[in-house]
Amino acid sequence: MTPATASDAISLVRGFDLRHLSPAFYADPYPVYHALRTHEPIRRMPDGSLFLTRFRDVQAVYRDPKTFSSDKTVEFKPKYGDSPLYAHHTTSLVFNDPPRHTRVRRLIAGALTARAIAAMEPGLIRLVDGLLDQAAGRGQIDLIGEFASAIPVEIIGNLLDVPHAEREPLRDWSLAILGALEPSLNAEQLERGNRAVTGFVDYLRDLVARRRREPRDPQHDVLTRLIEGEAGGEQLSEAELLQNCIFILNAGHETTTNLIGNGLVTLTQWPDQRAALVREPSLIETAVEECLRFESSNQLGNRMTTVDTEIGGVPVARGTPVTLCIGAANRDPEQFAEPDRFEIRRDPNRHLAFGFGIHQCAGLSLARLEARVAIGRFVQRFPAYRLNGTPTRGGRVRFRGFAAVPVEVNG
């Protein structure tokens, strides 16, 4: 780096505060991540929390769930108070430690076996091809609203066997609840999130009551599996059941929407890589992994230290909140050669887009399948697709994606 560039980088580091981010950061956070990794990889934030940007530090925290807890009952109280959002986020799988985490995860994972996921592929292909047929008829498509977001809502709706006529509110509920996880919130966002949890829970109570009367096959229907619990084991409480149904719908929705949308937009920015994928469709598996690394759908994770400890040689007191910057770790030059280059043949590609350790995403195989089918078939059907206007970012720092992407498909 030149001295001027180094000076600019140090200014970026000194001015960095997750609660006060510029429009430039939302558009492209990677220069800030690079500056932090270079000059202050374990950054002490104004609120006393730590922000980690090196791959090795982020992975080390993931490896030690006893020292670095996922439980948010203390951390979320000042943010949400006694609210529906607090009840949801402190009960769902992702923000809990063993044994509750282990019990719920086992139930969910049991319905996401390799065989069960393989059985979903024909229906997924029919869904994607139908969406592509509609786009071909119009000559254009919004990659998000008319394609990327329609796929996970359908797939997760099928997993929980939500009737098709009742799926319309799911996306808006999900966006509002996950939006409330942003580092900085206003009153309107909190109100919208709380309203969404309340509406979601009311709907699920009725759905669960119907499913109790008419159970489905627990090997394929996650909701029946959660209701019945493990044979001879402890069942979920009503609150655990309802909140983890919300979690499943949310976790499988926005991140997969972002993966598909980010991947297809990134391919327009790297035409040599898109051309290679068109020529060699078999590259779709490594291409999806590179999409996950290069523009990680979920950019941030959070932990709380349970004891006095250290990270990367830096002493850390018990009770310190720690933010894991997945987006920065996945661009770390210590781990990835030419990290700012999008390379669909990259191998190995041991990114952290799905987390790591006991909290690694339970639905990662399903998300990969959805992305392979959606991105692969889109590119083969419309090899010359192009942006037809400026994409609109989703305005999130935690969940990186687009709200709208106008595209011309040329038949």
URJO-V180689 format. One record per helix or strand of 3 or more residues. SS is the DSSP state (2 for helix, 1 for strand). FROM is the first residue (numbers start at 0). TO is the last residue. If there is no record, write none. Layout:
BEGIN
ss=[SS | SS]
from=[FROM | FROM]
to=[TO | TO]
END
This chain:
BEGIN
ss=[2 | 2 | 2 | 1 | 1 | 2 | 2 | 2 | 2 | 2 | 2 | 1 | 2 | 2 | 2 | 2 | 2 | 2 | 2 | 2 | 2 | 1 | 1 | 1 | 1 | 2 | 2 | 2 | 1 | 1]
from=[2 | 22 | 29 | 41 | 49 | 54 | 76 | 83 | 92 | 99 | 113 | 139 | 143 | 163 | 169 | 186 | 221 | 237 | 253 | 270 | 280 | 299 | 308 | 313 | 320 | 325 | 356 | 363 | 401 | 405]
to=[13 | 26 | 38 | 43 | 51 | 62 | 79 | 88 | 94 | 108 | 137 | 141 | 158 | 165 | 178 | 212 | 227 | 250 | 268 | 278 | 293 | 304 | 310 | 315 | 324 | 328 | 358 | 380 | 403 | 407]
END
